[in-house]
């Protein structure tokens, strides 16, 4: 079931399709070119990681880019520029987290994935864009993050939450077997009265 809501925006059963050179259907994560060829679907965790990486490119610049590019301008200009950049971050970050949640990636897993990607984006940004020296602390921080990933993705409580969430969403998507019957309306009769 498809509905054309506005020019360029096509709402499908559970997803939003954005028209352009490539059609991106977030819930199923199938990428379809207008010619009709389809790229196979990616695993949900990979989709979330790619979207969060794009989001983090914007976020890192919004947070730290003004220290280099707008250091000699008034603070209000740096704030407005950062807000403008952060807008594009949220255009990618919010769908990434919703997609992850819809595909039963736990909240803790989404958060630690975000932090690992943040560090992975920040280190090259600090070295190559901000011209900061490479430090061993980046490596140690990365090792700590990998430990956090291990513990969060192997958490028995998160796995139980994932299965419970999957069962709940499956039950919500199943058609109802019985429909409640509405009570019958009282009969309306018309009587004619002759005097």
C-alpha positions, 0 to 999 in steps of 0.5 A: 500500500503506497500513498503519495503524501507530498512531492518527493515523499512516498509513504509505504506500509511501514517506511518512508521512501525518499525520491532522488537518484536513489530510492532509499526505503529505511525499514527494509533497507533495500536500495532501489535505483529507478531503473529497477535494479536492487542492491541486496539488503544490508544487516540492520547493525550495518545500516545503523553503523553507516547512518551513524557514521554519516551523522557523526561526520556532521556532529564532529564538525558542529562540535569542534570545527568552529574552533578552527574555522570560526575562532575569530568570529563572534560566538553567536556566528559560531553557534548559528553555524554549529546549529545549522550543521547539527540539523543535518546530523539529526536528519541522519541520526534520528532515522538511524536510531529509529531503524535500529530500535525497529530492528531490535537493537537495544538502547545500550547497543545503539549508544555504545555503537554511537560512542565507538563511531564517534571515536573512530570519526573524531581521531582522523578529524583531530589529526587531519583537520584540526592538526592535533598530534596523534597520541597513544591515548587514542589507542587506549580509549579505542581498546576501552571502547572495544571492551564496552562493545563486548560487554554491551553486545553480550549482555544477557539482559539485552538479548532477553529485551531483544527477544521480548521486543521482537515478540511484541512487534510480531504480535502487534503486526498480526491481523486480529482473528476476531473483531468485536461486534458492535452492538446492534443499532435500535430499529427505526420504524416509521409509523403513519398515523391517520386521524 
